[in-house]
Amino acid sequence: MHRRTGIQHKQPEMADLRIKIGSLVFRNPVILASGTCGYGAELDDFVDMSQIGGIIVKGTTLEPREGNAYPRMAETASGMLNAVGLQNKGISYFEENIYPLLAKYDTNVIVNVNGNTVEDYAELSSRIEHLEAIPAIELNISCPNVKRGGMIFGTNPGSAREVIAAVRKVYSRTLIVKLSPNVTDVTEFARISQEEGAEAVSLVNTLLGMAIDARTMKPKLSTVTGGLSGPAIKPVALRMVWQTARAVSIPVIGLGGIMNTEDALEFIMAGATAIQIGTASFIEPRTAITVVQGLNSFLDERDFASLDRITGIINRI
């Protein structure tokens, strides 16, 4: 027979995982990365969106895009290559068919914005401004898988400044600029983003890579080159996040090979305010949830009340 001793054990308090980007509050720093979670429905059976900080839906453009020809994905050692090419049905379809479904999510829903020209980016951002349930956009100036736009803006400082400024003029909500790792100095583009009014930067997008099938003696991707993601790029991404967090005062969102809680902690300790889960979702769809739980456990074990205790800690030691 179990006897009650009268001693009450205090339940451990959950750590405060909330973070802010501009005026936008996230319940925790874990965000699903664009291009890896579709429009959310693809992960509904695995992820309760109300338990994560946010979701960045797949790249959206003004007009429909078919994307690149197949094959457009290939596995590599510790990673994957993709050359999907921003396949989507355009903003009109998004407004009429996708947006009503996204509005139901109890989390921050962010749209990844893409274009061929400065005018494309500005017009698309202006239309998204009117969608009340979308509190932020991620301005993608770093996609390596399109022939026009994308990385062309993200690797030229003047072009980057022009497109960010144009979007800032027409878009008043939270603006996140997604930066390319395929540059000499990523901090230069982070500074430009901050100077032109962005509330945050996210980095890194995929690294430009390729793979060849030795049996057929042909490239594995129809486009020859594509974007490399996964654990293989994590050391590069982590270094760039650390450099950028030291160079700007706006929040940095880290991504690139984050597969588990330890990876997420490394990015946060390097200075990331938030992190994105991408390729890991293809391997284990619940990764975002387990990372949230892991962050809570890490802080609780050390009796840390909030993420502030460890954010950028390697620069404070």
C-alpha positions in Angstrom: 0.0 0.0 0.0 1.4 3.4 -1.0 1.6 5.8 1.9 1.3 9.6 1.3 4.1 11.4 3.1 2.7 14.8 2.8 5.8 16.0 1.0 4.9 17.8 -2.2 7.4 17.7 -5.0 7.5 20.9 -7.0 7.0 20.3 -10.7 9.9 21.8 -12.8 8.9 25.0 -14.6 9.1 25.1 -18.3 11.9 27.4 -19.5 10.8 30.5 -21.4 11.6 29.7 -25.0 9.9 32.8 -26.4 11.9 35.0 -28.8 11.1 38.2 -30.7 12.0 39.3 -34.2 11.0 43.0 -34.5 7.6 43.2 -32.9 6.7 39.6 -33.8 6.7 37.1 -30.9 7.5 33.4 -31.4 6.6 30.9 -28.7 9.9 29.2 -29.3 12.9 29.5 -31.7 12.1 26.5 -33.8 10.8 27.2 -37.3 10.1 24.9 -40.3 12.2 25.9 -43.3 10.8 26.9 -46.6 10.9 24.2 -49.3 10.9 21.4 -46.8 7.4 21.5 -45.3 5.3 22.4 -48.3 2.3 24.4 -47.1 2.2 22.7 -43.7 -0.4 20.1 -44.6 2.3 17.7 -45.6 3.4 17.5 -41.9 0.1 17.8 -40.2 0.0 14.1 -39.3 3.4 14.5 -37.5 3.7 18.1 -36.2 1.3 20.1 -34.1 2.0 23.5 -35.5 1.0 25.2 -32.3 4.0 23.6 -30.6 6.6 25.3 -32.8 7.6 28.9 -33.3 6.6 29.2 -36.9 6.5 27.7 -40.4 7.9 29.2 -43.6 5.9 27.9 -46.5 7.4 27.0 -49.9 8.7 29.7 -52.2 6.0 31.8 -53.8 6.2 33.8 -57.0 3.9 36.2 -58.9 3.2 33.8 -61.7 2.9 30.0 -61.7 6.2 28.1 -62.2 6.7 24.6 -63.3 10.1 24.3 -61.8 13.1 22.6 -63.4 13.0 19.4 -65.4 13.5 16.0 -63.7 15.7 14.7 -62.2 15.9 17.5 -59.7 16.9 15.8 -56.4 19.9 13.7 -55.6 21.3 12.2 -52.4 24.9 13.0 -51.5 27.2 11.9 -48.6 25.7 13.6 -45.5 23.2 15.7 -47.5 21.1 16.2 -50.5 21.1 18.2 -53.7 17.9 19.8 -55.0 17.1 21.8 -58.1 13.3 22.1 -57.8 13.3 25.6 -59.2 10.6 27.2 -57.0 7.7 25.2 -58.5 4.4 26.8 -57.3 1.1 27.9 -58.7 1.6 31.7 -58.2 0.2 34.2 -55.8 -3.4 34.3 -57.1 -3.7 30.6 -56.4 -2.0 31.0 -53.1 -4.5 33.8 -52.0 -7.6 31.8 -53.1 -6.7 28.2 -52.1 -3.7 28.0 -49.8 -4.1 31.1 -47.6 -7.5 30.0 -46.1 -5.8 26.8 -45.0 -2.8 28.5 -43.5 -4.9 30.9 -41.5 -6.0 28.1 -39.3 -2.5 27.5 -37.9 -1.8 28.7 -34.3 1.7 29.7 -35.1 3.6 32.3 -37.1 3.1 31.6 -40.8 5.7 33.2 -43.0 5.8 33.3 -46.8 9.1 32.8 -48.7 9.0 35.5 -51.4 10.8 35.1 -54.8 11.0 37.1 -58.0 12.8 37.6 -61.3 13.0 41.4 -61.0 12.9 44.0 -58.3 9.4 44.9 -59.4 8.3 41.2 -59.0 9.6 41.1 -55.4 7.9 44.4 -54.6 4.5 43.6 -56.1 4.4 40.1 -54.5 5.3 41.5 -51.1 2.6 44.2 -51.4 0.0 41.6 -52.1 1.0 39.5 -49.1 0.9 42.6 -47.0 -2.9 42.4 -47.2 -3.1 38.8 -45.9 -3.8 39.3 -42.2 -2.8 35.9 -41.0 0.7 36.2 -42.6 2.7 38.4 -40.1 6.1 38.2 -41.9 7.8 37.4 -45.2 11.2 35.8 -45.8 12.7 37.6 -48.8 14.6 34.9 -50.7 17.5 36.6 -52.6 19.6 33.5 -52.4 18.0 30.6 -54.4 20.7 28.9 -56.5 18.2 26.9 -58.6 16.6 29.6 -60.9 18.1 31.2 -64.0 16.8 34.7 -63.2 16.4 36.5 -59.9 17.3 34.5 -56.8 21.0 34.3 -56.2 21.7 37.0 -58.7 20.3 39.5 -56.1 21.9 37.7 -53.2 25.5 37.8 -54.5 25.6 41.4 -55.7 25.6 44.0 -52.9 24.1 46.7 -55.1 21.3 44.5 -56.3 20.6 43.2 -52.8 20.3 46.7 -51.5 17.9 47.7 -54.3 15.5 44.8 -53.9 15.4 45.0 -50.1 14.8 48.7 -50.2 12.0 48.3 -52.8 10.3 45.7 -50.7 10.7 47.7 -47.5 8.8 50.6 -49.1 5.7 48.5 -49.8 5.8 46.0 -46.9 5.4 47.2 -43.3 5.3 43.9 -41.4 8.2 41.8 -40.3 10.8 41.4 -43.0 13.4 38.6 -42.9 16.1 38.5 -45.6 17.4 35.0 -46.6 21.1 35.2 -47.4 23.3 33.1 -49.7 26.4 31.3 -48.5 27.8 31.5 -52.0 29.5 34.9 -51.4 32.9 36.0 -50.1 31.6 37.9 -47.1 28.1 37.1 -45.9 28.3 39.8 -43.3 28.3 42.5 -46.0 24.8 41.4 -47.1 23.6 41.1 -43.5 24.7 44.7 -42.9 22.9 45.8 -46.1 19.7 44.1 -44.9 19.9 45.8 -41.6 20.6 49.2 -43.2 17.6 48.8 -45.5 15.2 48.1 -42.6 15.0 44.3 -42.4 14.0 43.0 -38.9 16.2 39.8 -39.3 18.3 37.8 -41.6 18.2 34.0 -42.1 21.2 32.0 -43.2 22.3 30.0 -44.9 20.5 29.0 -48.0 21.9 26.0 -49.8 25.4 25.9 -51.1 25.9 25.5 -54.8 27.0 21.9 -55.6 26.7 19.1 -58.2 26.9 15.3 -58.5 27.7 13.0 -61.4 26.5 9.4 -62.1 29.7 7.6 -63.0 27.7 4.7 -64.6 25.8 6.9 -67.0 28.5 9.5 -67.2 25.9 12.2 -66.8 25.0 14.8 -64.1 22.5 13.6 -61.5 20.5 16.8 -61.8 18.9 18.1 -65.0 20.3 21.5 -64.2 23.8 20.0 -63.6 24.2 22.1 -60.4 21.8 22.5 -57.5 21.5 23.4 -53.8 23.3 21.3 -51.2 21.7 21.0 -47.8 21.9 18.7 -44.8 24.6 17.8 -42.3 27.4 18.3 -44.8 26.9 22.1 -44.8 26.5 22.6 -41.1 30.1 23.7 -40.2 30.0 26.3 -42.9 26.5 27.5 -41.9 27.5 27.6 -38.2 30.6 29.7 -39.0 28.6 32.2 -41.1 25.9 32.5 -38.4 28.6 33.3 -35.8 30.2 35.9 -38.1 26.9 37.5 -38.9 25.6 37.6 -35.3 28.8 39.6 -34.4 28.4 42.0 -37.4 24.7 43.1 -37.0 22.3 44.0 -34.2 19.2 42.5 -35.8 18.3 38.9 -35.0 19.9 36.1 -37.0 18.0 33.0 -37.8 20.3 30.0 -38.3 19.8 27.1 -40.6 21.9 24.5 -42.5 22.2 20.9 -41.4 20.3 21.2 -38.1 19.3 17.6 -37.5 18.8 17.5 -33.7 18.8 19.5 -30.5 22.6 19.6 -30.2 22.8 21.1 -33.6 20.2 23.7 -32.7 22.0 24.5 -29.5 25.3 25.1 -31.4 23.6 27.7 -33.7 22.0 29.4 -30.7 25.3 29.5 -28.8 26.9 30.9 -31.9 24.4 33.8 -31.8 21.3 32.7 -33.6 18.1 34.0 -32.1 16.1 31.3 -33.9 16.8 28.3 -36.0 15.1 26.5 -38.9 14.6 22.8 -39.5 14.9 21.8 -43.1 16.3 18.6 -44.5 15.9 16.8 -41.2 12.1 16.8 -41.7 12.5 14.6 -44.8 14.2 12.0 -42.6 12.2 12.4 -39.4 9.1 14.6 -39.8 8.8 15.2 -36.0 12.3 16.7 -35.7 11.0 20.2 -35.0 9.0 18.9 -32.0 11.8 16.9 -30.6 14.1 19.9 -30.9 11.6 22.1 -28.9 11.5 19.4 -26.2 15.3 19.1 -26.2 15.8 22.8 -25.8 13.4 22.8 -22.8 15.2 19.9 -21.2 18.6 21.5 -21.7 17.6 24.7 -20.1 15.7 22.9 -17.3 18.7 20.7 -16.4 20.8 23.8 -16.0 18.1 25.8 -14.2 18.3 28.5 -17.0 15.1 30.5 -17.1 15.3 31.5 -20.8 17.3 31.2 -24.0 18.9 34.5 -23.3 21.3 32.7 -21.0 22.9 30.8 -23.9 22.3 32.9 -27.0 25.7 33.9 -28.3 27.3 32.6 -25.2 30.6 31.7 -27.0 31.2 35.4 -27.4 30.7 36.1 -23.7 33.1 33.5 -22.3 
